[in-house]
Amino acid sequence: MMTIIDAIKQVMLEKGEPLTAQEAYDGIMEAGLYDFHAEYPNRVVAGQIRRHCKGIDFPTASETKHFELCGSNKYFVLPQTVKSRLPKYGEIVAPQAQKSLLHELKRLHSKYDFEVRHAILSNICKIDPKIFEVFAKKLLEAYGFVDVCVTRHSKDGGIDGYGKLKVGLAHLNVAFQCKRYSQKAVSRVEIDTFRGAAQGQYEQGIFFTTSRFAAGAELISFRAGAVPIVLIDGPAIVELMIEKQFGVQIESMPVYSYALDVDLTEE
């Protein structure tokens, strides 16, 4: 079955000259080479040409290049399909090599994201255990819980706090427990103890830890006929913070990609 790329190539080769994206689309339709199922099929053709055009690189561009830009808005088939080469770290690249620069930008962003998450978790691990309970309360409120309270330390009965989460037309009564550990893993015994305290009064439990859960704890978090316990470890806490923008701020910066050929394309 002929692909859009194959159809574009055939039209260009049969015409024997560079074509605009619109001219390539018209040739495909005239020859009945491809059956489009899009609202604006001419834009699909233009997008495919740009994604596979040598020298036009942007975040979603393909590394496989079938076409080259001829002039300001016409394209033709490359003598041979080529692959874009991504530079090594530190390699000097030409200013027009957008994809290479964006590749490095994405690498740096990934590194920055990892370091920020690590720093957030490290700071949470340093707060007082009682403050960690307040932190969990506020995080649940950011998620959408209401009537969230932290129990008095001397009368918590194995439960650090509770709240309600609207599910459909009703509210789910939820208890939560917090363990601000640095290295120690939460054990199966701790999950069983928390479940026992929540059983009969709450429909669900949430167990927060800045550390991790032992394998045995994960296996029993959901058991038939017992209160289900949602396990939220350190990385999951950070993920929730980022998702709900709780305790984090988003810094934005514009990233531009060359697209003059789109504006010059004939309608």
N, C-alpha and C positions, 0 to 999 in steps of 0.2 A: 504494500500500500504506500502511495506517495505521501511524503511528509510536506509540510509547508516549505521547509528549506529546499527540498528537492524541486518543488514546483517553482519557487523563485529562481533557482539556478537554471531550470529548463527554459523559462521565459527569457532570462537574460542572455543565455547562450544562443537561443534561436533568433533573438533580435540582433545579437552581435555587437551591442553597444551598451554603455552605461545607462541605467534607468533610474528614475526617481522611485520611491517606494510606491507612490500612487500608480505609476506606469507599470510597475511589476505586478501590482494587484490587478489592474485592468487586464493585463496579459493572461494572468491566471484564470480570471473569470471568463474571458473570451475563449480560451482553450478548454475550459471546464476541467482544469487540472486538480482542483481541490474543493471540497464541499465544506464551507465555513458554517459554524454554528455560533457566531458571535454577533453582537449588536452592531459593532463597528469593525468589520473584517479588514478594512484597509489599514486600520491602526494595528491590527494583529500582525499584518505583513510588515509594516514599518518597524514594529517592535522586534520582530524576529531578525530583520536585517540588521538593526542596530546592535542587538545582543551578540550577533555573530560577525560583526564588522571589525576588521583589523584597525587598531588605532582609536577606536571609540570604546572606552572602558568606563564602567560604573559598577556600583555594588552588585547588581544582579546580572551583569553581562556574563556571557559564556566564555570559557577559556578556549573553546574551539572556534576558529575564525574561518568563515567561508567567503566573505566579501571584503571589498576594499572601497573606501570613499574616493570618488572621482569628482573633483571640484567641490562645490559647496553642498550639494544635495543629491548627487547621483552616485550609484553604486554599481559595481560589477563583480563577477565571480573571480576569486583568486585562482591563479594557475594551479595552486595546490593548497589543500586545507592545512592550516597551521594551528599550533597551540601557543597561547600567550605564556611567556615565561615569567614567573614571579621572582623578584629579586631576593638575594640573601640579605640578612639583616646587616645594615650599615652600608650596603652598596649604594653608590650614587646613581640616581635614575633621572631621566629627562623629565622636565615639568609636565609634559603631556601624558606621561604614563600614569593616568589616574588610578587604574586598578592596582598597580604596584604600590602606590602610596596608600590607597585605601586598605590594601591587605596589611600593610604595616600598622596603619591606624587601628584596624580591628585587633591586631595582635597586642598592641599597647592597651587598648580598651579592655581586652580580656584579662591582661595582667593586672591592670588597675582595679577591675571589678573583683578579682580574687583577693587582692591586698586589702581593699576596703571591707569586704565581707569578713576577712580574718581580723581586721582591726575592730570592727563592730563587736564581734563575738568575744574578742579578748577583753574589751572594755566591760561588756556585760558580766563576764566571769569575775571581775574585780569588785562589783558592787556588793553591798551588804545583803545577806540572805533575805532579810525582811524587806529590803527595798526591791529585791527581785520579785517578791510576791506582788508588790504594788505595780512593778513593771508588767507582770503577767496580766494583772487586772486591766491596766490601760491598753495593753495590746489586744485583749479580748474585746474591749470597748471599741477600739479602732476597727476590729473585724466585723462588729455589728451586734455584739452581745449587749444586753441591757440589764439593769439592776444588779450590776456586778459588785460584789463585796469581798473584802479580805477578812477572814475570821480572826478573832483575837487569838494570839499565839498560845495562851494558856488553855483555851477551850476549843481548839480547832478539831479535836477528835480525829486527827489523821487527814483533815481536809483544810487546805490553805485558803480556799475561797470558793465562791459559787456565783452563778449568774444564769441568765436566760437567753436563748437564741431562738428567734422566730423561724419556724419551719412550717411553711404552708399557713394554715389558719391558727395554729397553736404555737405555744412556746415550749421549747425543750429545756428542762431543768438540768443544768450542767455543774458539776463540781470540778475544781482544779487543784492540782498539787504541784509544788515547785521544789526542785532540787538544784541548787547552784553548785554544781560540781566542776572541778577543773579537769580531773583525769578519770576519776572513778565512774564506772558504768552503773546505771540504774539496774538493779537486779530484779529477778522474777518475784522475789519475796516482797519487795517494795510495791510492785504493781498489785499483787494479791492483797496486801494490807490496805492500799488505797481503795481498791475495788470493794473490799469489805466495809469500809467506812461510808462509801457512796451507795452501796446496795440498799434498795428500799426507799430512798429519798430522792435519788437523782436518776435520770434516764441515760446519762452519759458522763464520762469522766475525761478530763484532759490532764496529761502528765507532762509538765515542762521540765527539761533539764538542759543546762548549758553544755553538758558532756554528751554521752551516748547511752543507748540501751543495750543491755546484754542480750544475746540471742534468745535466751529463755524468756526474757521479758517481752520480746517482740512476738514470740509464739503464742503467748496467752493474752495478748492485748484484746483479742476478740474471741469470746467463748459463748457457745450456745446457752441461753438462759441466764447469762450474767451481764452486768452493766458493761457496755463496750468502753474501752479506754483508748483514747487517741493519744499516740506518742509523738511528742514534738521535741526533737533534739536540738542541739546548738545550731547547725546549719539551717534547719527548718525554721527556727526562731528568726534568724536573719532574713530568710526568704519571705516570711510573713511581714516583717518590718518593711522590706523593700516593696512588697506587693501593695501594702496599705499606706506606704509613705509615712510610717510611724517612726519617729526618731531619725529619719534620713531626709536629705534634701536632694533634689535632682538638678544637676548642672547641665545646661544644654548649650550646644555650639553648632552652628550651621556647617554642613558638609555639602559642597557643590560638585556637580558632575556636568561635564560638557554635553550640551544637547542642542547646539545651534542648528545642526542638520535637521532636527525635527521642526523647528520654526521656519526653516527655509523650504521644507518639503511642500511640493505643490499639492493643493487640495483637489 
